[in-house]
Amino acid sequence: MLHASGLPCRVRIYEAVPEIKALGVGINLQSHATRELSALGLEPALRAVSVEPVEQLFFSHHGQFIFREPIGLTAGFASPHFSIHRGELHLILLAAVRERLGPDAILTGHRVVRVDPNETNVTLHFSGPAGVAREPVTADVAVACDGINSTIRQQFYPLEGSPVYHGINMWRGVTRAKPFLGGASATRIGGLQTTNKIVVYPIRNDIDNDGNALINWVAEAVTNIHEPVDWSKAGNLADFYHFYADWTFDWLDVAALIRDADFTLSYPMVDRDPVERWSFGRVTLLGDAAHPMYPRGGNGAAQAIVDARAIATALLAHAEPAAAFAAYEANRLPATSKIVMMNRTAPPDLIIDTVERLTGGQRFANIDDVIDRSELQAISDAYNHTADARKG
């Protein structure tokens, strides 16, 4: 974003891990995220390794259809919606950074431990993989992108404590299986306020010679099973499979999808309360360091991507870095705070929970006999309006 803005600067990215690898599971890039990535010329690379869904479908925990929402180009957006493996996304961004900013733009094995800003610059302190202190680095500005357990956020909010757990754990996996519903649908099944939930969507089609797709799934359940946030912690099938053991529908065998996964990861659904400021002179926060939110509605990554564009725009418009960061914060903090709170109370899953409550969790003959479709559309529109997902 900084390179594309034309701002004369040298960018250095200090990464904690000693080696960057393609890790993780699936991620949804909504149109308001790909709008920004497309402006950087990355759309062809993303399209080559992803699935472009045409719709988001909502089902009860019985597998009964409730609501359809067109997404991406199908919904009339100027930019597509991509479902992609997180590792593929990282490698595309990594290649672009090295090509545009230079092969030495990313320094691995640098875990930030403290920043010391003053009126003219900011000094960054790092440790190496073995915990040994590295040479401090002085820069004009520092942007903390160090995630939900941000060391820099903790520096400025030392009493904040750990991320907030609200009683929901997530298990994630990827499974090689035949495409379902035409191979271009992102699905939500069940709600969390009334039942357990699973989100299922393909992230790569035609991965072998047998017509299989790589299908991403995220199971969410209300449980007291949770541990500290660790994005690479292996999951235990016995902890959650029983919630979904009988979820076998004529259009998708959820139970088999879980059993046949290449691997399973486990981590709690956590966020943090919004804070009053992100910027401290020549230092500011971005993404999960600034506004960690429930991974609902595909907005964790999307809002971080929008943050990056907003920072570049602000630095280009303001000669004084502190003024630029203040403008960035004024632009983005109120909007993302609303999304954090809405992801807790009224995410897209509210569509399913509303129907499950109206039916008492029982099967229904016709969704139109349960609720007017305009009411379901209103729930969807309210979330998308808050997330800025209907712009651009």
Backbone torsions as a table, in degrees:
resi	resn	phi	psi	omega
1	MET	NA	-44.5	179.2
2	LEU	-64.7	-42.0	178.2
3	HIS	-62.5	-45.2	-177.9
4	ALA	-67.8	-27.5	-179.2
5	SER	-71.1	-18.0	-177.9
6	GLY	85.9	3.5	179.4
7	LEU	-64.1	124.8	179.4
8	PRO	-72.3	105.4	-177.8
9	CYS	-159.9	162.8	172.2
10	ARG	-113.1	124.6	-176.9
11	VAL	-104.6	132.6	173.4
12	ARG	-125.2	131.8	179.6
13	ILE	-110.3	120.3	-179.5
14	TYR	-102.7	111.8	-174.4
15	GLU	-106.5	134.4	-175.1
16	ALA	-68.5	-41.0	-174.3
17	VAL	-71.3	148.8	-180.0
18	PRO	-73.5	-23.2	-179.2
19	GLU	-144.2	132.9	-179.9
20	ILE	-87.6	124.4	-179.3
21	LYS	-127.8	159.2	178.1
22	ALA	-81.9	92.2	-176.3
23	LEU	-115.2	170.0	172.2
24	GLY	102.0	-162.9	-179.3
25	VAL	-130.9	-149.3	-173.0
26	GLY	-82.1	162.4	176.7
27	ILE	-149.0	143.3	175.4
28	ASN	-98.4	126.9	174.4
29	LEU	-104.9	101.6	179.8
30	GLN	-72.2	169.0	-174.0
31	SER	-60.1	-31.9	179.6
32	HIS	-75.2	-12.6	171.3
33	ALA	-89.7	-47.0	-179.1
34	THR	-68.8	-22.5	172.3
35	ARG	-55.4	-43.6	-179.0
36	GLU	-73.5	-41.6	-179.5
37	LEU	-69.6	-34.2	177.2
38	SER	-66.3	-36.2	178.0
39	ALA	-64.0	-22.0	177.2
40	LEU	-89.9	2.3	178.4
41	GLY	81.2	19.5	-175.0
42	LEU	-97.4	-2.4	-174.9
43	GLU	-59.9	-45.0	-179.9
44	PRO	-59.5	-41.4	180.0
45	ALA	-65.8	-39.6	178.2
46	LEU	-65.9	-43.4	-177.2
47	ARG	-63.3	-33.0	-175.2
48	ALA	-68.1	-22.8	-174.5
49	VAL	-125.7	23.8	-176.1
50	SER	-135.4	178.2	170.6
51	VAL	-111.1	138.3	177.8
52	GLU	-105.5	94.2	-178.2
53	PRO	-70.6	151.1	-179.7
54	VAL	-104.2	-11.1	-174.5
55	GLU	-157.0	156.9	169.3
56	GLN	-115.8	126.7	-175.5
57	LEU	-115.6	141.3	-178.4
58	PHE	-115.4	131.9	-178.8
59	PHE	-131.1	152.1	171.4
60	SER	-72.3	172.5	179.5
61	HIS	-72.2	-6.2	171.4
62	HIS	-88.9	-1.2	-178.6
63	GLY	82.3	16.5	-179.6
64	GLN	-89.5	135.1	-177.8
65	PHE	-64.4	136.1	178.6
66	ILE	-118.1	-48.4	-169.3
67	PHE	-155.9	144.9	175.1
68	ARG	-120.7	133.0	176.2
69	GLU	-126.4	115.7	175.5
70	PRO	-65.7	146.3	-179.7
71	ILE	-134.1	164.2	177.3
72	GLY	63.4	-142.0	-177.7
73	LEU	-62.8	-30.8	178.5
74	THR	-61.3	-31.0	-179.9
75	ALA	-87.6	0.7	177.9
76	GLY	94.8	9.1	177.5
77	PHE	-73.6	155.8	177.5
78	ALA	-76.3	-19.5	-178.5
79	SER	-121.4	149.8	-177.4
80	PRO	-77.5	170.1	170.3
81	HIS	-107.4	129.5	179.1
82	PHE	-119.6	136.4	168.3
83	SER	-106.0	124.1	-167.1
84	ILE	-145.7	154.2	172.5
85	HIS	-70.9	132.3	-177.7
86	ARG	-56.9	-37.3	178.9
87	GLY	-63.3	-37.9	177.2
88	GLU	-64.5	-42.0	177.7
89	LEU	-60.6	-45.8	179.9
90	HIS	-59.4	-43.1	-177.6
91	LEU	-67.5	-34.5	176.5
92	ILE	-65.5	-44.7	178.4
93	LEU	-65.5	-39.7	179.7
94	LEU	-61.2	-44.9	-179.9
95	ALA	-63.8	-40.1	179.9
96	ALA	-66.0	-40.6	179.2
97	VAL	-62.2	-46.9	-177.7
98	ARG	-66.3	-35.8	179.5
99	GLU	-70.2	-41.8	-171.7
100	ARG	-93.1	-33.1	-177.1
101	LEU	-102.4	-11.4	179.1
102	GLY	108.7	152.2	-176.2
103	PRO	-65.8	-18.2	-179.6
104	ASP	-100.5	15.7	-176.8
105	ALA	-73.3	-24.9	-178.9
106	ILE	-112.6	125.1	177.0
107	LEU	-112.4	115.0	180.0
108	THR	-86.6	169.3	178.9
109	GLY	69.2	24.9	178.7
110	HIS	-121.8	99.9	177.4
111	ARG	-97.2	119.6	-177.6
112	VAL	-69.8	136.9	178.8
113	VAL	-118.6	-19.4	-179.4
114	ARG	-171.5	150.5	170.6
115	VAL	-125.1	144.8	178.9
116	ASP	-125.7	92.5	179.0
117	PRO	-83.8	149.4	171.4
118	ASN	-138.9	-165.4	-174.6
119	GLU	-69.9	-24.3	-172.7
120	THR	-115.3	-19.4	-178.8
121	ASN	-163.2	-171.8	175.7
122	VAL	-141.7	134.8	178.0
123	THR	-102.4	130.4	-179.4
124	LEU	-108.5	135.3	179.7
125	HIS	-113.1	136.5	-174.8
126	PHE	-131.1	158.9	167.7
127	SER	-122.0	155.9	178.6
128	GLY	-90.2	-178.2	-178.1
129	PRO	-56.1	-30.6	-179.7
130	ALA	-91.7	6.4	-179.9
131	GLY	85.3	2.4	-179.7
132	VAL	-78.4	135.5	-178.3
133	ALA	-63.3	137.8	175.2
134	ARG	-101.0	170.1	179.1
135	GLU	-64.8	133.6	176.6
136	PRO	-62.3	156.3	179.9
137	VAL	-124.5	136.6	177.4
138	THR	-107.8	134.3	-178.6
139	ALA	-140.1	167.1	175.7
140	ASP	-72.0	-40.4	-179.6
141	VAL	-144.1	162.6	175.0
142	ALA	-136.8	132.9	176.7
143	VAL	-114.9	117.4	-177.8
144	ALA	-86.1	112.5	177.7
145	CYS	-116.3	38.2	-169.5
146	ASP	-98.0	28.0	162.9
147	GLY	78.3	-171.5	-172.7
148	ILE	-65.7	-24.9	176.0
149	ASN	-101.9	36.6	-174.3
150	SER	-52.0	122.8	175.2
151	THR	-67.0	-36.6	-178.1
152	ILE	-71.3	-41.0	175.5
153	ARG	-60.1	-43.1	179.8
154	GLN	-62.6	-33.5	178.1
155	GLN	-60.8	-41.4	-177.3
156	PHE	-88.7	-18.1	176.8
157	TYR	-129.2	68.4	-172.3
158	PRO	-65.7	-18.1	-177.8
159	LEU	-100.2	5.6	-173.8
160	GLU	-68.2	-36.0	179.8
161	GLY	84.8	-167.4	-175.9
162	SER	-76.2	163.2	173.4
163	PRO	-55.8	150.3	-174.0
164	VAL	-85.9	124.5	176.3
165	TYR	-101.1	130.1	-175.0
166	HIS	-113.0	20.8	173.1
167	GLY	94.1	12.7	-179.5
168	ILE	-122.2	128.9	174.6
169	ASN	-110.7	150.2	179.0
170	MET	-116.9	140.4	170.8
171	TRP	-122.6	129.9	-175.5
172	ARG	-124.7	148.1	178.1
173	GLY	-159.9	169.6	173.0
174	VAL	-127.7	139.3	-175.6
175	THR	-132.8	138.4	175.3
176	ARG	-89.0	114.5	-175.0
177	ALA	-153.7	168.3	178.0
178	LYS	-66.2	145.6	177.2
179	PRO	-59.5	151.4	178.1
180	PHE	-126.4	151.7	179.0
181	LEU	51.2	38.4	176.5
182	GLY	88.4	-7.8	175.2
183	GLY	82.2	9.4	-178.6
184	ALA	-137.7	36.8	-179.3
185	SER	-125.3	133.5	169.7
186	ALA	-97.2	130.5	-172.0
187	THR	-123.7	146.7	172.2
188	ARG	-122.8	127.6	-175.5
189	ILE	-126.8	122.3	-179.6
190	GLY	79.5	159.6	179.4
191	GLY	-122.3	160.6	-175.7
192	LEU	-89.2	-23.9	179.9
193	GLN	-77.0	-19.7	-175.4
194	THR	-123.4	-33.5	179.5
195	THR	-140.6	-171.7	169.8
196	ASN	-85.7	170.6	-170.0
197	LYS	-139.7	151.2	169.8
198	ILE	-144.2	140.0	175.6
199	VAL	-110.3	131.4	-175.9
200	VAL	-134.5	130.2	175.9
201	TYR	-158.7	147.0	178.2
202	PRO	-76.8	144.6	177.9
203	ILE	-120.1	-6.9	175.2
204	ARG	-161.2	124.5	177.6
205	ASN	-95.1	157.9	174.3
206	ASP	52.9	57.1	-177.4
207	ILE	-87.0	-8.6	179.0
208	ASP	-148.2	-169.1	-179.3
209	ASN	-91.4	7.5	-177.5
210	ASP	-108.9	10.8	177.7
211	GLY	75.9	21.2	179.6
212	ASN	-87.0	154.4	173.8
213	ALA	-114.1	159.2	172.0
214	LEU	-94.2	114.7	-172.5
215	ILE	-110.9	126.2	178.6
216	ASN	-93.2	139.9	175.3
217	TRP	-139.0	148.4	178.4
218	VAL	-132.3	111.8	178.3
219	ALA	-97.1	134.1	-179.5
220	GLU	-127.2	133.0	-178.7
221	ALA	-144.0	145.2	173.9
222	VAL	-76.2	116.8	-173.8
223	THR	-159.9	158.9	175.1
224	ASN	-91.2	6.4	177.3
225	ILE	-83.1	109.0	174.3
226	HIS	-160.3	153.0	179.7
227	GLU	-136.7	173.0	177.9
228	PRO	-54.3	151.4	-177.0
229	VAL	-63.7	118.1	177.0
230	ASP	-145.6	106.7	-171.8
231	TRP	-67.3	-8.9	-178.6
232	SER	-114.8	12.8	-178.0
233	LYS	-74.8	129.5	179.9
234	ALA	-69.7	143.7	178.6
235	GLY	-95.4	157.0	179.7
236	ASN	-109.6	118.8	-176.8
237	LEU	-56.5	-35.7	-177.3
238	ALA	-65.4	-19.2	-178.1
239	ASP	-76.7	-20.9	-172.5
240	PHE	-144.1	-16.4	-174.6
241	TYR	-57.7	-35.1	-176.7
242	HIS	-61.5	-23.4	177.2
243	PHE	-66.1	-26.3	-171.0
244	TYR	-121.4	8.4	-173.2
245	ALA	-58.8	-29.4	-179.6
246	ASP	-106.5	15.1	178.6
247	TRP	-85.7	71.7	177.0
248	THR	-118.0	110.2	-175.5
249	PHE	-110.1	166.0	-179.2
250	ASP	-70.2	-15.3	-179.6
251	TRP	-108.8	-12.3	178.9
252	LEU	-164.0	133.4	175.0
253	ASP	-98.3	92.5	-177.0
254	VAL	-64.1	-42.4	-178.5
255	ALA	-59.5	-44.0	179.1
256	ALA	-66.5	-37.0	179.4
257	LEU	-59.1	-43.5	179.1
258	ILE	-68.0	-46.0	-177.8
259	ARG	-61.5	-35.8	-171.2
260	ASP	-94.1	12.2	-176.0
261	ALA	-62.8	146.3	174.4
262	ASP	-61.0	-37.1	177.5
263	PHE	-164.5	166.5	178.4
264	THR	-132.6	135.6	175.8
265	LEU	-112.8	153.8	-178.9
266	SER	-135.0	131.4	170.8
267	TYR	-160.1	154.0	-176.7
268	PRO	-74.0	151.2	172.1
269	MET	-82.5	111.2	-175.3
270	VAL	-132.2	159.8	170.4
271	ASP	-150.8	-167.6	174.2
272	ARG	-136.8	151.9	174.3
273	ASP	-65.5	144.3	175.8
274	PRO	-58.7	145.0	177.8
275	VAL	-106.6	168.0	-173.4
276	GLU	-81.1	-19.6	179.3
277	ARG	-155.4	152.5	176.3
278	TRP	-112.5	-23.3	-169.1
279	SER	-105.8	135.2	-179.0
280	PHE	-133.9	85.1	-175.8
281	GLY	65.6	-116.0	-176.7
282	ARG	-92.0	14.1	178.4
283	VAL	-123.6	138.5	174.4
284	THR	-143.8	167.8	-179.2
285	LEU	-108.0	153.7	-179.8
286	LEU	-142.0	147.8	173.5
287	GLY	63.3	-137.2	-177.1
288	ASP	-63.5	-23.3	175.0
289	ALA	-67.5	-30.2	-178.0
290	ALA	-92.8	-46.3	-171.3
291	HIS	-143.4	62.1	178.3
292	PRO	-59.5	132.6	-174.9
293	MET	-137.0	160.5	173.6
294	TYR	-56.0	139.3	178.2
295	PRO	-76.4	66.2	179.4
296	ARG	-122.3	139.6	178.3
297	GLY	76.0	8.0	177.1
298	GLY	66.7	29.7	-173.3
299	ASN	-104.7	-7.5	176.8
300	GLY	-59.9	-57.0	179.6
301	ALA	-70.5	-40.6	-176.1
302	ALA	-59.0	-44.9	-177.7
303	GLN	-69.7	-31.1	175.2
304	ALA	-65.9	-39.5	178.7
305	ILE	-65.1	-41.3	176.8
306	VAL	-65.4	-37.9	175.2
307	ASP	-54.0	-45.6	-176.1
308	ALA	-60.3	-43.8	177.5
309	ARG	-63.8	-40.7	-178.5
310	ALA	-65.1	-37.9	177.6
311	ILE	-65.2	-45.2	179.5
312	ALA	-61.0	-42.8	179.2
313	THR	-62.1	-42.7	-178.2
314	ALA	-68.1	-42.0	179.6
315	LEU	-66.0	-31.6	177.8
316	LEU	-71.7	-31.9	-175.0
317	ALA	-86.2	-21.4	-174.5
318	HIS	-124.0	124.6	-179.8
319	ALA	-69.8	-32.2	-179.3
320	GLU	-88.8	118.4	-176.3
321	PRO	-55.6	-42.5	-178.8
322	ALA	-62.0	-37.8	178.0
323	ALA	-67.8	-37.4	178.7
324	ALA	-63.8	-45.2	-179.3
325	PHE	-67.6	-33.8	176.5
326	ALA	-65.4	-39.0	178.6
327	ALA	-68.0	-41.5	176.0
328	TYR	-58.9	-46.0	-179.9
329	GLU	-63.3	-43.3	179.7
330	ALA	-63.1	-31.2	179.7
331	ASN	-75.8	-44.5	-167.3
332	ARG	-101.2	-31.1	-173.9
333	LEU	-62.1	-47.6	-179.8
334	PRO	-61.3	-40.6	-177.2
335	ALA	-66.5	-45.8	-177.6
336	THR	-72.1	-30.4	176.8
337	SER	-61.4	-39.0	177.7
338	LYS	-63.9	-39.4	-179.8
339	ILE	-68.3	-41.0	177.1
340	VAL	-54.2	-47.7	-177.0
341	MET	-72.5	-36.9	-179.9
342	MET	-70.2	-33.7	176.9
343	ASN	-64.2	-25.7	175.9
344	ARG	-77.5	-42.4	-167.1
345	THR	-106.8	-32.0	-174.7
346	ALA	-144.1	57.7	177.5
347	PRO	-73.8	177.4	177.5
348	PRO	-55.9	-27.4	179.2
349	ASP	-60.6	-16.0	178.8
350	LEU	-58.6	-27.4	176.2
351	ILE	-57.9	-47.8	-178.4
352	ILE	-71.7	-44.6	-178.9
353	ASP	-60.1	-37.1	179.1
354	THR	-61.7	-45.0	179.8
355	VAL	-68.3	-42.1	179.9
356	GLU	-61.0	-36.4	178.2
357	ARG	-70.2	-42.1	-178.6
358	LEU	-65.4	-31.4	-179.0
359	THR	-95.1	-3.3	-175.3
360	GLY	64.7	25.1	-179.7
361	GLY	76.8	9.0	-179.0
362	GLN	-93.3	162.9	174.7
363	ARG	-65.8	153.9	177.5
364	PHE	-126.9	155.4	-179.4
365	ALA	-82.7	-37.4	-176.8
366	ASN	-151.0	125.9	-177.6
367	ILE	-61.0	-30.2	-179.5
368	ASP	-68.1	-19.0	175.3
369	ASP	-82.5	-12.2	-177.3
370	VAL	-95.3	-45.0	-175.4
371	ILE	-155.6	147.2	176.8
372	ASP	-72.2	134.9	-177.5
373	ARG	-59.9	-27.2	179.2
374	SER	-63.9	-31.1	177.6
375	GLU	-68.9	-40.2	177.0
376	LEU	-66.3	-40.2	178.6
377	GLN	-63.5	-36.5	-179.9
378	ALA	-64.5	-38.3	177.2
379	ILE	-62.9	-45.7	179.6
380	SER	-62.7	-45.1	-178.3
381	ASP	-64.2	-38.1	-179.3
382	ALA	-62.7	-43.0	179.4
383	TYR	-67.2	-47.7	-177.5
384	ASN	-63.0	-34.6	178.1
385	HIS	-65.6	-43.9	-179.9
386	THR	-64.7	-39.1	-177.3
387	ALA	-80.5	-1.4	-177.1
388	ASP	62.6	27.1	-176.1
389	ALA	-83.8	-1.6	179.8
390	ARG	-106.7	8.2	-179.0
391	LYS	-103.9	149.6	176.3
392	GLY	74.1	NA	NA
